[in-house]
Amino acid sequence: MEDKRNLHLKVQEHINCFGDSDYLQEMSEIPRDQDTSQAALKWLALAALHGINANAEKISLKKDKSGSYTVQAEYRKSGLPSPESRVGEEIMNTIRNITHIEGAKGKMPLSLGIRDSSVQLDIKIKSKEDGEKLTIEFPET
């Protein structure tokens, strides 16, 4: 059984590991990862790194009625590599465990250490009959 209290630390470790990588390239390889727990942590770290470095306003992960996930970045209206359904589901579970957002709607801050500094992201989750949406909002730089 995985200790959910350490998920935040594991995201931090992934941020340190992938800090010098091509974030979008790494995200596009996530669907091939067999370990969905690690894939979810990796995706969260890469989304945070990409959002910060690309000066994104927010990145959203949206689940539709069919269970498929899509990713949208708001700095420019273009999609990012999307995780497959099993990884998308694990991302949603992981972020709920880290932030303790329960229920159909919630918002919580999430502080992440990145190298020698830190950033505070706002995490929003909305669930409706037709799907679920996770939004990671980045601070203005």
N, C-alpha and C positions, 0 to 999 in steps of 0.2 A: 504494500500500500504506500503510495507516494505522500510525502509530507507536504500538504498544500501551503504551509507557512513559508516554505522556501522557494516558492514560485517566483516571487519578486526578485530574490537573490539570483535565481537562475536566469531571469531575463537580463539582469545586470551583467552576468557572466557572458551571456551571448552578445551583449552590446560590446563588451571588451574584446571578445573574440572576432567579431565581424566589423570592427571599427574602420578598418582599412580596406574593406572589400567593396565590390560593386553590388550595392544593395539590391537593385532590380534584378540583376543576374542571379543572385542568391535566392531571391524570392521566387523566381521562375523555376528553380530547381526543387522547391519545397514539395510539390505534389509527388515527387518520386521518393520522398522520405518515408520509410516504413514505420518509424516511431512517431505516432501522431502527437504525443506529449512533447517531445523534443521539437517537432516541426512547429507546433503552436508557439512555443517559447522563442524559437528562432524567428518566426514571422513577426511576432510582437517587437522583438529587438530590431529587426530590419526595418519595420514600418516606422519605428521611432527614429532610427538613424536617418532614414530617407527623408522623413518629414522635416527633421531639423536641418539637414544639409541642403534640401531643395527649397527651403523656406515655404513649406506648405502651411496653409491655414488649418486644414484638417484632412484626415484620411478616414474613410468610412468603409466598413465591412458589412455587407448587407446580405441577408439570407432571404430567399424568396419562398413561395409556397411549395415549390418542388424540392427544396432543401439545397439548392445550389447557392454558392456564394460569389459575390462580385465585390471588387474593391474600386473605390473612387477617391481620387485626390482632388482637393478643392483649389489648389494653387493654379491649376489649369484643368480644364475639363477633359481629362484623359484617364483611362483606366490603368491600374497597376496590375501586375501579375496576380491572379486570384488563386487562393488555395482550393484544393478539391474539397468536397463536402465533409469528409471525415476530419480533415485538418481544420477546416472552418469551424466545425462544431467544437473541436478541442480548443481553438482560440477563444471562442465565446466562453467556454467553461473555465479556462485558465484566467481570463480577465475578470470574470465574476468572482473567482476564488481570491485573486490578488486584491481586488477593490472591495469585496464584500457587498457588491450591488446585488440586491435580491428583488424579485418581483419583475413586473413588466417594464418598469421605467426607473432610471436612476442616473445620478451623476456624482462622480468622485474625482478628486485630484490624485495624480500618480506622479511621484517624484522619482526620477531616474538619474543616477550618476553616470556621466559620460566623460571618461578620461579624468581631467582635473577640474571639472565643473559639474553642474547638475542642471536639470531642466524639470519644470513642473508641467505635466500634461493634464488636460481635463478629459476624463473618460465618460462617455454617455452611452447608455444602453436603452433602446426602446424596442419593445416587443408588441406586435399586433397580430391579428388573425392571419394576415398574409405574409408574415415573416418577422425577422428580427434585424436590428441594426446596431452595430458598434461604431461609435465615432471617437476618434482620437484627435483632440484639438491641441494645436501647438501654439505656444506663446509668440507674440510679435517680436521680431528681432530688431 
